[in-house]
Amino acid sequence: MIEIDDFGLTEPGKLRAAINLGNILLVTGKNDIGNPTGVSPSMAGAIARSLGFSISYQTYPSPGAAADAVDADEWDICLIAEDPKRAETIEFCGAYAEIEATYLVPAGSKIQSIEEVDQPGIRIAVSERSAYDLYLSRALKHAELKRAPGLAAAFELFQNQKLDALAGLRPALLENAEAMPGARVLDGAYTAVRQAVGVKPGNPAFAKAVKRFVSDARSSGMVQGLINEFGQRGRLSVAS
């Protein structure tokens, strides 16, 4: 067994976990003392217990804000979507869940498929610095991204400016569609957003322990159990 001091954490014996409150599939509520609850906080708590640590939750309004805090020594692990841009400053230790990302189009739209979205003149609302924003920023050749700070703001931007599409995670877009008669969520996915556990670079023993836990959590059925426990079956999938 690895002694906790071997990891050289800022607060020995305490694991500080960065939690993105902006993902409503992974953070579904708060407990009696105000800590976040859901698949993501439960994963963080399980990692802490497996290593003999107590847990401390550091919450952020968006994944970008959590990623930005890597150099501020505010967290030891972060639970956000893995992405090549974020991997420049964060060492990702494996994905535990994934979510399909697609588009919502308004009533009367001529767009029938994901492939038809990337066209000149098409304007897409997106949650700023989300994993799918980072992906689309690399992948799109013609369409224009219009960014807003968070899911709710992106949906409002989509409606108010009568944009051509709203980029997002399928479960959230299905809920948005219910508020817009005639709106459609396109079939398929342009990417699968992989929710992962990241650590600060430069601590190989700690990274190895977290990687081992994440792999075991997927294969043992623990991740699927959390997905079921928090009512996210059919909305989240265990990462492959």
N, C-alpha and C positions, 0 to 999 in steps of 0.2 A: 504493500500500500504506500502511495506517495504521501509524504508529510505535507501539510498545508503550507508550511513556511517555504518549502522548496519552490513554490510558484512565485514568490517574491511580490505578492499583491500589496497594494498600498495599505489596505487594512487587513492584516493577516486574520484568517478565519471568517472573513465576510466577503461574499461575492456580490459585487455591485452590478446589477443587470439593467441595461438600457432597454426600455420597452417603448415601442411606437404606438401611441394611443390612436393614431390616425387610421389604423387598419381594424375595422369593426368586425372582421371575421376572426381575428386573432386575439383581440381584447374586447370582451363582451360585457364587462361590468366592473364593480369595485366591491371589496369585502367590507366588513364592519369597521375596519381601521383605515380604510381609504386606499388600500393597495389594489392594483389592477388584478382582474381575474380573467381567465380565458386560456386558450391553448398556449399562447406565447408566454405569459407569466408562469404558467404551470410547468412548461419546459424549463424555464430558468430556475424555478424552485427545485425541480428534480435534479438538474445539474449540480446545484449547490449541495443538496443532500448527498448525492453520490460521491462528492469529494470531501464531505465532512465540514462544509461551510454553513454559516447562516446566510440569509438572502436579504439584500437591500435593493429595492426597485427605484431606478432613476427613470422618470417618465418624460417623454418628449412628444410634441404635437404632431410630428411628422418623421418619416425615416431619414430625410435629409438632415433634420436637426440632430437626430441621434448620431448619424455618421459624422457630422461636423464636430461633435464633442470628443472624438477620438484623441485629439491632442490636448484636451483640457483635463485629462485624468479624472473624468467623472464616472467612468464605468470600466468594468473588467470584461464583461461580455455584452454584446448587443444582439438583439433579435430583430433583424431587418432582412429584406430581400437581398440576395447576393447579386452583384453586378460588376462587370469589369472595371468601371470607373471607381466604384467604392473599394474594389480590391486593391487599388493603388495605395490605400492607407489603412485598410482593415484586412486581417487574415481570416478568411472564412473557413469554418471547420465542418462544413457539410450542411446541406439543406434537409429540413425535416418535413416540410409541407410545400405544396405548390397549388397555384390558382391560375386558371385560364384567364388571359386578358384578351378582350375583344372590343367592339365598338357598339355604341347605341346610335341609331340614326332616327331623325324625327319623322312624323307622319308625312307621307307623300314623297319621301326621299326616293330617288332613282337608284341609289346605291343598294346592291343586292348581295355583295360579297366583300370580304375583307380586302381582296386584291383590288377592288375598285376604289378603295379609299385614297390610295396614294396617287392622286392626280392633281395637275395644276389647278389652282383656284379652290381646292378643298381646304376648309379650316376645321381644325380638330381641337376641342377643349380637352385639357389634361391637367391632372393634379401635379403641380410643380415639384420636380425632383423625386417623384415616385419612381419605382423600378421600371414601370412601363414607359414613363416619360424618358428616362435614360435610354431605354431600348429604342423607342421610336425616334429619338434624336439621332441615333446612329443609322437606323434602318430606312427611314422615309427619304425619298428622293425629290418629291414634288409637293406634297401636301404641307400645309403650314400648321405648326402647333401653337395654340393659344393657352398660356399657362395661368393657373389660379392656385392660391395657397390652400390646398386640401380638396377632398372629395366633394364636399357640399358646395364649395365655391366654384369648382369646375363645372358642376351640374348647373349652377345658377348662371355662370358665364355662357354655357351651351344654350340655355333657354333665352337669356336676355339678348344675346347678340345673334341669335338664330344661326348658330354655327352648323356645319354639315355633319359633324359626328362628335361623340363624346368617347374618349378612350378611357378604359377602366377595367376592373376585375368583373368577370361575368356575374357573380352573385349580387354585387352592388348595382350593376347596370340593370339587372332584372327588377330590382326594387325601384330604380329611377324610372324604368319604363312604365311601371304601374301609375306613376304620377303624370304621365304624358300620353293621353289617349292616341293610339295609332303608332306610337314609337316602337321600333323593333331593335332587338339585340341580334347582331349578326352571328350566324353559325360559324363554328371553328374558332381558332385563336391565332393571333399573330405572334404570341409568345406565351410561355408558362412562367409566371413569376414564382421564383423559388425562394421560400422563406427559410433563412439560414441563421446559424449562430456564428458570430464573428468575435475575434479577440484582437487586442492590440498586437502588432508584430513585435518580434524580439523575445518571445517567451515560449520556446519550443516545447518544453515539458508540459506547460499548461495547455498549449494548443493541441498537443497529442492526446491529452486526457479528455479534452472537450470533443475532439474528433471521434474518439472511441465511444464516448457516451452517445453522441448523435447517431452514429451508425447502429449501435445496439438498440437505441430507442425506436428506430425505424423497423429493424428486423424482429424485435420482440413483440411488436404490436402495441407498444406504449403510445406512440403518436396517434395511431388509429383510435385507441381508447380515449385519448384526450379530445380528438375530433368528435367522437360520439358523445362524450360527456358534456361538451359545451354546445351541442346542437348544430354542429357544422358539417355533418355528413351530407355529401352531395354538393357541398360548397367548397370544402377543402379536400385535397387528396394527399396521401402520404407521398413524399418525394421519392422518385425512383432513383 
